[in-house]
Structure formats: structure tokens, C-alpha cells
């Protein structure tokens, strides 16, 4: 799937059903923002996470929490949309 920022990711749709991912999402929803890096790594894997960070940095000069959060929201929306099909 291609993000609006142009970065292409491959994500296993079953990731949303992984218990550890669900726990990380719950932590984030309960205000524990320190779990965002772990969630990104769990969804994308380390290589794609590093690639996304590098892509955003090349585009904007730095990768902010807002940039990564926006990318993850977009990924979750794409995964949700593909599950509905």
C-alpha cells in the first residue's frame, strides 16, 4: 500500500488481530504515547519503520511524532478498508 507521502509499505492484514498489537493500541488509547514506537515496529517491522522515518526526514528534514502518527492512522485506515472488502 502506498501512503499519501509516497512511501510504500507492505503490512500483513492479520496484524490487526495480533494480541500484542491490540495491547499496544490499548496502551496508546489510554494515553501512553511511549508505546507508539513499539506499535510502529510491530506493524511495519524494523526495516520498514527505519525506511519510513528516513523517507519523512528526506521530505521534511525531520520525522516528528505527528508525522509518524499520521502515517500510522493512514495505515490503519487502509487495513480497515481492506478488511471490509
N, C-alpha and C positions, 0 to 999 in steps of 0.2 A: 504494500500500500504506500502511496505517495502522499506525504504531508504537504500542507499548503506552503510550507517554507522550502519545498523542493526535495527534502530528504526522503529517501525511500527506505522503508522498514519492512521486515518480514516478522510477523508475530503469529504464533500458534493460537488459533481461536480458542482452544481449550484452556489457555492461560487464565481466563476469567473464572474458571472453575477450580483452579488450584487453591487449596486451602491456605497456603502461606500467602498467596497474593490477596485472598479475601481478608486475612488478618491484617495485612499491611494497609489495605484500603480502609478497613475499620479504624485503624490507628490514625490515619490521616483525617478521616471524617470526625474523629473525636479530638481533633486539634493538634495531634502530634506530628508536626511538619518535619521532624527529623527522620521520619520514615520514607520521605519522598525518594531519596537516592536509592534505598533498598528496593522500593517499588519499581523504579525505572529499570534497575538491574534485573529484577525478577521478570519484568515484561519483555525487555529488549535483549537481555544478556549483556555482558560487559563490552564486547566488541561493538555492538550497535549503539550502546549507550555512549561510549567514547566517540564513535563516529558522529552521533547526533550533537554532542557537545561541540566537537570540532567544527561541524557544519554551521551551527549557530554562531560560534565565535568568529568564523570566517566571514559570516554575513553581517554581524553586528559589533564585532570587536570583543565581546564577552558573552557568556551564557548566563543569564540571570535565572533566578528561581521562577520568575514569571514566564520566561521563555520556555523552560522545561515543563512547567505546569501546563502551559497552553498546548504544548506538543503532546503531553500525556492525555489531556482531555480529548484532543483530536483523535488519538489512537483509540481510546475507549469508545468514542462515538462511532468510529469506523468498525470496531469489533462488535459493538451492539447492533449496528445496522446489518452487518453480515450475518449475525445470528438470527435476525428476524426473517431473513430470506429463506 
